[in-house]
Every structure is written in structure tokens, then in C-alpha cells.
């Protein structure tokens, strides 16, 4: 199955470089390029790409606002944020806006290709090490007492709640399966059910939701 990709970056050399890398793979095709967020939003409506490679800092409409508009439109496209900085405030905001993950612009070609494939499958590109840095960010934005758990959590079964907490900790399906002595397929089914019940797009949004609802709390930074 072919995955269609829209590249959004204000630098033509960056766009052409990504296009060359992606189109060297038989299962990936670049259906369009955008110079800024406004153009990306318009192209998503007409092209309906599976994945959008989204730069953060662009003129007119930046990648954060563009991601927010795309997600709000209900488009099924997944946004993969590209940035020069490792989890800066802009990337954090993009994840909050609905991005399914992020990559540094100096990523190796093979990593870029795999990232697009991962996001296209509906998985979130959020490795445990990245999750820890994201959670450190939460330590700065969630001071004081934790908020009461979100009402939506009442829809989860005890098992789903257990799995949700482990997802919030950045564990993969395989790691959760090992921790709870379950089959990986069973865990995947539970994770899908959790995301559906909570109205979340993917695991990235699950992590954000878990910390904002008080189900998980960042570790105190020494």
C-alpha cells in the first residue's frame, strides 16, 4: 500500500531533499509541497495526504497553527513535525495541537522513511526517551496539586485504566504486554479502545491527556 506525503517547509532545498529521500522508496509518494502553513492547510483539503511533514517556523502561518487547523478540520492526515531544536517549546505546542510526533531536521534518511511509515500506520512517534523529556516539560507547566481526574476516564475499564497509565509512561505495546502478562495483540486492542473512548488521536495525545487529567504526574526534578 502506498503512503502519500505532503511536505511543508519554507526552504525549497529542504523540501527537495525530503522529496528525493521519500520517493526513493516504492511505498512512499510525495503528492505535494507547501511553503507555509496556510498553503499546507489548503493542500490537505484537496490532496488528503496520509502524512504531513510539517516545519515549525514558517512565515504567514506557522506549523503549530497549521497543525491545529488540520486536526480541527477532521482530516485523517497525520502530522509529523520537523524541527531544528530537540523538544523546544514550539514542538511541545505542536504536540498539544495534535501532531503525531516529531523529528529533528538532521535525521538520517532511513529514520525519516521509517518515521513516515510509523505515523502512517496510526502509531505515534514518541520513543520512551522522548516521552521522558516531554514529561519534564510537564513539570514546568503543571505546578501545584493535580487536577481531579477527567470525567471521560469513568468510561474505561480497570484493565484499560492500567494500560492507559502505562501508555502515559511511554511504554510500547510489547513492554505493556510483558508487564501485564498479556498478549501484544490484546494490548493493542485495549489501547485502541482507550483512545476511542477518550477521543484521542494517538499515543502522543494520550500522554498529554494523562498528565493534564492528573492520572500521571511528572517526577520532581532535583
C-alpha positions as CSV (number, residue, x, y, z in Angstrom):
1,X,0.0,0.0,0.0
2,X,1.3,3.4,-1.0
3,X,1.6,6.2,1.6
4,X,1.1,9.8,0.3
5,X,3.1,12.6,1.9
6,X,2.8,16.4,1.9
7,X,6.0,18.3,2.6
8,X,5.5,21.7,4.3
9,X,8.7,23.8,4.7
10,X,9.6,27.3,3.7
11,X,13.0,26.2,2.3
12,X,12.9,24.8,-1.2
13,X,16.2,22.9,-0.7
14,X,14.8,21.1,2.4
15,X,11.6,20.2,0.5
16,X,13.5,18.8,-2.5
17,X,15.8,16.8,-0.2
18,X,12.9,15.2,1.7
19,X,11.2,14.5,-1.6
20,X,14.2,12.8,-3.0
21,X,14.6,10.6,0.1
22,X,10.9,9.6,0.3
23,X,10.4,8.9,-3.4
24,X,13.3,6.6,-3.5
25,X,11.0,4.1,-1.6
26,X,8.4,2.2,-3.5
27,X,5.7,2.6,-0.8
28,X,6.0,6.4,-0.4
29,X,4.9,9.1,-2.8
30,X,5.1,12.9,-2.3
31,X,1.8,14.3,-3.5
32,X,2.5,18.0,-2.9
33,X,4.7,20.7,-1.3
34,X,3.7,23.8,0.7
35,X,5.8,26.8,1.5
36,X,3.9,27.8,4.7
37,X,1.2,26.6,7.0
38,X,-1.7,28.3,5.1
39,X,-0.8,26.6,1.9
40,X,-0.5,23.3,3.8
41,X,-4.0,23.6,5.2
42,X,-5.4,24.3,1.7
43,X,-3.5,21.4,0.1
44,X,-4.6,18.9,2.8
45,X,-8.2,19.7,1.8
46,X,-7.5,18.9,-1.9
47,X,-4.9,16.2,-1.7
48,X,-5.8,14.4,1.6
49,X,-2.3,13.1,2.2
50,X,-1.7,10.3,4.7
51,X,1.2,12.1,6.4
52,X,2.3,15.7,6.5
53,X,5.9,16.6,7.2
54,X,5.4,19.9,8.9
55,X,8.1,22.5,9.7
56,X,7.5,24.6,12.8
57,X,8.9,28.1,12.0
58,X,7.4,29.5,8.8
59,X,6.1,32.8,7.6
60,X,2.4,33.7,7.5
61,X,1.0,30.6,9.3
62,X,3.5,28.6,11.3
63,X,3.5,24.8,11.7
64,X,1.7,24.9,15.1
65,X,-1.3,26.8,13.9
66,X,-1.4,24.8,10.7
67,X,-1.4,21.6,12.7
68,X,-4.2,22.9,14.9
69,X,-6.3,23.8,11.8
70,X,-5.7,20.5,10.1
71,X,-6.7,18.5,13.2
72,X,-9.7,20.7,13.8
73,X,-10.9,20.1,10.3
74,X,-11.2,16.4,11.0
75,X,-8.8,15.5,8.2
76,X,-7.4,11.9,8.8
77,X,-3.9,13.1,7.8
78,X,-1.2,12.6,10.4
79,X,1.2,15.4,11.2
80,X,4.9,14.7,11.7
81,X,6.6,17.8,13.0
82,X,10.1,18.7,11.8
83,X,12.3,21.0,13.9
84,X,15.9,22.2,14.3
85,X,15.5,22.0,18.1
86,X,15.1,19.0,20.3
87,X,11.7,19.3,22.0
88,X,11.7,23.1,22.3
89,X,8.5,25.0,23.3
90,X,7.4,25.0,19.7
91,X,7.4,21.2,19.4
92,X,5.6,20.9,22.7
93,X,2.9,23.2,21.4
94,X,2.7,21.3,18.1
95,X,2.1,18.0,20.0
96,X,-0.6,19.8,22.0
97,X,-2.1,20.9,18.7
98,X,-2.5,17.3,17.6
99,X,0.8,16.3,15.9
100,X,1.5,12.6,15.9
101,X,5.2,13.0,16.6
102,X,8.3,14.9,15.7
103,X,11.8,14.6,14.2
104,X,14.9,16.7,14.1
105,X,15.8,18.0,10.6
106,X,19.2,16.4,10.7
107,X,17.5,12.9,10.9
108,X,19.1,10.1,8.9
109,X,17.3,9.3,5.6
110,X,16.3,5.8,6.9
111,X,14.9,7.2,10.1
112,X,12.8,9.7,8.1
113,X,11.4,7.0,6.0
114,X,10.6,4.8,9.0
115,X,9.0,7.7,10.9
116,X,6.6,8.4,8.0
117,X,5.7,4.7,7.9
118,X,5.1,4.5,11.6
119,X,2.9,7.6,11.7
120,X,1.0,6.4,8.6
121,X,0.1,3.2,10.4
122,X,-1.6,5.3,13.1
123,X,1.2,4.8,15.7
124,X,2.7,7.8,17.5
125,X,6.4,8.6,17.0
126,X,7.2,9.1,20.7
127,X,10.0,6.9,21.9
128,X,10.4,6.4,25.7
129,X,13.4,8.8,25.8
130,X,11.4,11.5,24.1
131,X,8.5,10.8,26.4
132,X,10.7,11.5,29.4
133,X,11.8,14.8,28.0
134,X,8.1,15.6,27.2
135,X,7.2,14.8,30.8
136,X,10.0,17.0,32.2
137,X,8.3,19.8,30.2
138,X,5.0,19.0,32.0
139,X,6.8,19.5,35.3
140,X,7.1,23.2,34.4
141,X,3.5,23.7,33.2
142,X,1.7,21.6,35.8
143,X,2.6,23.1,39.2
144,X,0.7,22.6,42.4
145,X,-1.8,20.0,43.2
146,X,-3.0,17.6,40.5
147,X,-6.4,18.3,39.0
148,X,-9.3,15.9,39.5
149,X,-9.4,13.0,37.0
150,X,-11.2,13.8,33.8
151,X,-14.8,12.6,33.7
152,X,-14.1,10.7,30.5
153,X,-11.9,8.3,32.5
154,X,-15.1,6.8,34.0
155,X,-15.7,5.1,30.7
156,X,-12.5,3.0,31.0
157,X,-12.5,-0.5,32.5
158,X,-9.9,-1.2,35.3
159,X,-7.7,-3.0,32.8
160,X,-8.0,-0.2,30.3
161,X,-7.0,2.3,33.0
162,X,-4.0,0.2,33.9
163,X,-2.9,0.2,30.2
164,X,-3.6,3.9,29.9
165,X,-1.3,4.7,32.8
166,X,1.5,2.6,31.2
167,X,1.0,4.3,27.8
168,X,1.3,7.6,29.6
169,X,4.7,6.3,30.9
170,X,5.9,5.9,27.4
171,X,5.8,2.1,27.3
172,X,5.3,0.3,24.0
173,X,2.7,-2.4,23.4
174,X,5.3,-5.1,23.8
175,X,6.5,-3.6,27.1
176,X,3.0,-3.3,28.4
177,X,2.3,-6.9,27.3
178,X,5.3,-8.1,29.3
179,X,4.4,-6.0,32.3
180,X,0.8,-7.2,32.5
181,X,1.4,-10.8,31.2
182,X,-0.9,-10.2,28.2
183,X,-0.6,-10.9,24.5
184,X,0.6,-8.0,22.4
185,X,-2.4,-8.2,20.2
186,X,-4.6,-7.9,23.3
187,X,-2.8,-4.9,24.5
188,X,-3.1,-3.3,21.0
189,X,-6.8,-3.9,21.2
190,X,-7.1,-2.3,24.6
191,X,-5.0,0.7,23.6
192,X,-7.3,1.3,20.6
193,X,-10.3,1.1,22.9
194,X,-8.8,3.6,25.3
195,X,-8.0,6.1,22.5
196,X,-11.5,5.7,21.1
197,X,-13.3,6.1,24.4
198,X,-11.2,9.2,25.3
199,X,-11.5,10.7,21.8
200,X,-7.7,10.8,21.3
201,X,-5.9,10.5,18.0
202,X,-2.9,8.6,19.2
203,X,-0.4,7.8,22.0
204,X,1.1,11.3,22.0
205,X,-2.3,12.8,22.8
206,X,-2.8,10.0,25.4
207,X,0.4,11.1,27.2
208,X,-0.7,14.7,27.2
209,X,-4.3,13.8,28.4
210,X,-2.9,11.6,31.2
211,X,-0.8,14.4,32.7
212,X,-3.4,17.1,32.2
213,X,-6.1,14.9,33.9
214,X,-3.9,14.1,36.9
215,X,-3.8,10.3,36.1
216,X,0.0,10.7,35.8
217,X,2.3,13.3,37.3
218,X,5.8,14.3,36.3
219,X,8.6,13.3,38.6
220,X,10.0,16.0,40.8
221,X,13.1,17.4,39.2
222,X,16.1,17.5,41.5
